[in-house]
Amino acid sequence: MTFWDERYDREDYVFGTRPNAFLERQAHRLQPGQTVLAVADGEGRNGVWLAEQGLQVHAVDGSAVAVGKAKRLATARGVTVRSEVADLEDFAWPDAAYDVVAAIFIQFASPPFRSRLFAGMRTALKPGGLLLLEGYRPEQLNYRTGGPPTVENLYTEDLLRAEFGLFDILELRAYDAVLEEGSGHAGLSALIDLVARKPV
């Protein structure tokens, strides 16, 4: 986690303090009181926004520096977030514990690690629970406006259908858009969004 601690060790927020635009567009699917796991929530912009919608948020990230900043952001916004420093390589995914799992740009994971992450996310959702996932497509390597420099960490529609094919896919969309998420995600980007519901 040294890389991430060093990246987050600055006064400003690397990815800004506003929520991810895709996540914000899903507000109509969320209900106050729902439990949500924010996976690799970094400096807290998404977990804090989810708490502002009235959800009970458990946010996990491997960087203690990021989690410290997330706690400060939650305090400043007047919301409660259960923030946890956790190595996702060893995270104990609870069984059927959450109404929502939000995974926004978690593409630090190599393909084997990613498969374990996705399996954990599937496990952690309650039957009928909602997965909200956004990432970069391989075309992002041409834009260089954020994300990993390795194509194998990026998502395609086929990959997401294979991993979540047993879910009810409510939305799977590949598109280009301009991101304005701090200095970390800035400019034209090759995005892919997945909204899927775990079978009851």
C-alpha positions in Angstrom: 0.0 0.0 0.0 3.0 2.3 0.0 2.3 3.5 -3.5 -1.3 4.5 -2.5 -0.3 6.1 0.8 2.2 8.2 -1.1 -0.2 9.1 -3.8 -2.9 10.2 -1.3 -0.5 12.1 1.0 -1.3 15.6 -0.1 -3.6 18.4 1.0 -6.1 18.2 -1.9 -8.1 15.1 -2.9 -6.6 13.2 -5.8 -10.0 12.4 -7.3 -11.9 15.3 -5.9 -14.6 15.4 -3.3 -17.6 15.2 -5.5 -19.1 11.7 -6.2 -18.5 9.8 -9.3 -20.9 10.8 -12.0 -22.1 7.3 -12.8 -22.8 6.6 -9.2 -24.7 9.9 -8.8 -26.9 8.9 -11.7 -27.9 5.8 -9.8 -29.5 7.8 -7.0 -33.0 6.7 -8.1 -32.1 3.1 -7.4 -31.0 3.7 -3.8 -33.2 3.8 -0.7 -32.4 5.3 2.7 -31.5 2.7 5.3 -29.9 0.3 2.8 -26.6 -1.1 3.7 -23.8 -0.5 1.2 -20.2 -1.7 0.8 -18.0 0.9 -1.0 -15.0 -1.2 -2.3 -11.6 0.6 -2.4 -13.3 3.9 -1.6 -10.1 5.8 -1.4 -10.5 9.3 0.0 -14.2 8.8 0.5 -15.9 10.9 -2.1 -18.3 8.1 -3.0 -18.9 6.6 0.4 -19.6 10.1 1.8 -22.1 10.8 -0.9 -23.8 7.4 -0.3 -24.1 8.3 3.4 -25.7 11.7 2.3 -28.4 9.7 0.5 -29.2 8.0 3.9 -27.5 4.7 3.3 -25.5 2.9 6.0 -22.0 2.8 4.5 -19.1 0.5 5.1 -16.2 1.8 3.1 -13.0 -0.2 2.8 -9.6 0.8 1.4 -6.0 -0.4 1.7 -4.5 3.0 2.3 -4.5 4.3 5.8 -3.8 7.8 4.4 -6.9 7.7 2.2 -9.1 6.4 5.0 -7.9 9.2 7.2 -8.9 11.7 4.6 -12.2 10.0 4.0 -13.0 10.3 7.8 -12.2 14.0 7.7 -14.5 14.4 4.6 -17.4 12.6 6.3 -17.0 14.8 9.4 -17.0 17.9 7.3 -20.1 16.8 5.5 -21.9 15.8 8.8 -22.4 12.1 7.9 -21.4 8.8 9.4 -19.3 6.3 7.4 -17.8 3.1 8.8 -14.4 3.4 7.2 -12.0 0.5 7.5 -8.4 0.0 6.4 -8.4 -3.4 4.8 -6.1 -5.3 2.4 -8.6 -6.5 -0.2 -6.3 -9.4 -1.0 -7.2 -10.8 2.5 -10.6 -9.2 3.0 -13.2 -11.5 4.7 -16.2 -10.9 2.4 -19.3 -11.4 4.5 -22.1 -13.6 3.1 -25.2 -11.8 1.9 -24.6 -8.7 4.1 -25.2 -5.7 1.8 -28.1 -4.3 -0.2 -25.6 -2.5 -2.5 -22.0 -2.9 -3.5 -20.4 0.1 -5.2 -17.1 -0.5 -7.0 -15.9 2.6 -8.8 -12.5 2.4 -10.7 -11.1 -0.6 -8.8 -8.7 -1.4 -11.7 -5.6 -1.7 -9.6 -6.4 -5.5 -9.6 -4.7 -7.9 -11.9 -7.0 -10.5 -13.6 -6.5 -13.2 -10.9 -7.1 -10.7 -8.1 -10.0 -9.1 -10.0 -11.7 -12.5 -10.2 -11.4 -12.9 -6.4 -12.7 -9.3 -5.9 -15.7 -10.0 -8.2 -16.4 -13.3 -6.4 -16.3 -11.5 -3.1 -18.7 -8.8 -4.3 -21.1 -11.4 -5.5 -20.9 -13.2 -2.2 -21.4 -10.0 -0.1 -24.6 -8.9 -1.8 -27.9 -10.0 -0.4 -30.3 -11.8 -2.8 -31.9 -9.0 -4.8 -28.9 -6.7 -4.0 -27.6 -4.2 -6.4 -24.1 -4.0 -7.9 -22.9 -0.6 -9.2 -19.6 -0.8 -11.0 -17.7 1.6 -13.3 -14.3 1.2 -14.9 -12.2 1.9 -17.9 -12.2 0.0 -21.2 -9.0 -0.9 -23.1 -9.4 2.2 -25.3 -8.5 4.2 -22.2 -4.8 3.5 -23.0 -5.1 5.9 -25.9 -6.5 8.7 -23.8 -4.1 8.5 -20.8 -6.5 10.5 -18.6 -6.5 8.1 -15.7 -6.5 4.4 -14.8 -3.8 1.7 -15.0 -1.3 1.5 -17.9 -2.0 -2.3 -18.3 -4.7 -3.4 -20.7 -5.3 -6.7 -18.8 -6.7 -4.6 -15.8 -9.4 -2.9 -18.0 -12.9 -4.1 -18.6 -14.9 -5.2 -21.6 -18.6 -6.0 -22.0 -17.7 -9.7 -22.5 -15.6 -9.8 -19.4 -18.4 -8.2 -17.2 -21.1 -10.5 -18.7 -18.9 -13.5 -18.0 -18.3 -12.4 -14.4 -21.9 -11.3 -13.6 -23.8 -13.4 -16.1 -26.0 -14.9 -13.5 -27.1 -11.5 -12.3 -30.0 -9.6 -13.8 -28.1 -7.0 -15.9 -30.1 -3.7 -15.7 -27.5 -1.6 -17.5 -24.3 -2.4 -19.3 -23.0 0.6 -21.3 -19.7 1.4 -23.0 -19.1 5.0 -24.0 -16.7 7.9 -24.0 -17.1 10.9 -21.7 -15.1 13.7 -20.2 -14.3 13.1 -16.5 -13.6 15.9 -14.0 -12.7 14.0 -10.9 -9.8 15.9 -9.4 -6.4 15.5 -11.0 -6.6 11.7 -11.0 -9.4 11.4 -13.6 -9.4 14.3 -15.9 -10.3 14.5 -19.6 -11.9 12.3 -22.3 -12.2 8.7 -21.0 -13.3 5.3 -22.3 -15.8 4.1 -19.7 -18.0 1.1 -19.0 -20.8 1.0 -16.5 -22.6 -2.0 -15.0 -25.7 -2.1 -12.9 -26.7 -5.6 -12.0 -29.0 -7.2 -9.5 -28.2 -10.5 -7.7 -30.9 -13.1 -8.2 -33.3 -13.7 -5.4 
